């Protein structure tokens, strides 16, 4: 815009950017998932993951009957304050919050880099680096931009905010009534174990999280997702399954069982297939909707924060 005054051009260059992120590295998995490391304007890096959930479908005449379905896992912070014992992201500590622009740009760049022409088949999960509710102002702003018709036109029903359980912020998000889905990273069924692996539980215990969840507004057709990271010989027993059923009684819930992804230096183990299947079957037999999340990207840096750590060690 050469018709602008020179001092205005100078201030625009200094204070604004058209692209707050750039691609630093991409890892491709044989299962079709892609993990991005994005470089920010201050040289910090964050991760974003593209997962192909459903491939394009054709009829017998070769015509497309349904388009691809994608999930994009996005980051909300550089690092994280929560200090979860099983999480790779916490290793480098917390650096700063991402701006709404930096959050939105993750999706836009992934979409452009993969030739995804529209956002019709895109689901967004705030489940990358950072605790979304610890950056609620920018996360809520990005949710509005995502769902705005003049933004990315991704319905709030296709956006999920995953939290480690900041009960007061769950309440605040609920009062905003943005229409997003809620996922709770539970991972343990009693306060003793949860406090050991998730220090946030000392401030917001399981009871306070459950009470906040019960007041959270959800679409009548939807459920609250409870993420349960299964670690071998730690939280995969039948007794844990029994306590989980009791804990979620009266909540319109869905339990997503997740295999722990081993990473260097971790003291936790991946559970056996038999233990995972038995845990899921017990929940289902007791009337809980329960699924086992298929592990993606095991041949690349699957653990959240792992690609960033590799990049930092090479720098």
Secondary structure as UniProt FT lines:
FT   TURN            2..3
FT   HELIX           6..15
FT   STRAND          21..28
FT   TURN            30..31
FT   STRAND          34..40
FT   TURN            41..42
FT   STRAND          45..54
FT   STRAND          57..58
FT   TURN            60..61
FT   STRAND          64..66
FT   STRAND          69..73
FT   STRAND          77..78
FT   TURN            85..86
FT   HELIX           89..92
FT   STRAND          96..97
FT   HELIX           100..113
FT   TURN            114..115
FT   TURN            120..121
FT   STRAND          122..126
FT   HELIX           132..135
FT   HELIX           136..147
FT   TURN            149..152
FT   HELIX           156..158
FT   STRAND          159..163
FT   HELIX           167..176
FT   STRAND          181..185
FT   HELIX           191..197
FT   HELIX           199..202
FT   HELIX           206..214
FT   TURN            220..221
FT   STRAND          224..231
FT   TURN            232..234
FT   HELIX           238..247
FT   TURN            248..250
FT   STRAND          253..259
FT   TURN            264..265
FT   HELIX           273..285
FT   TURN            286..287
FT   STRAND          289..293
FT   TURN            298..299
FT   TURN            304..305
FT   HELIX           306..314
//
